[in-house]
Amino acid sequence: MPTVIATRTIDLASPSGSLVEVSIMRPEPDGNDYRCEFQIVGLGEKTINSYGMGVDSTQGSS
């Protein structure tokens, strides 16, 4: 399981006052590139799990 390196809770400016939590995992090597997974909870009904790719660990997390 990937290691979470950052989490942010965002209070949406909406009448419902919904909270959205964004978690960023530690970039990991993936072939010749790096993969940085992230998760978004509270932006709609489903949890969003996705990732970014980059040529080094810094680009992969942006």
Buried (B, 14 or more C-beta within 10 A) or exposed (E): EBEEEEEEEEEEEEEEEEEBBBBBBBBBEEEEBBBBBBBBBBBEEEEEEEBBEBEEBEBBBE
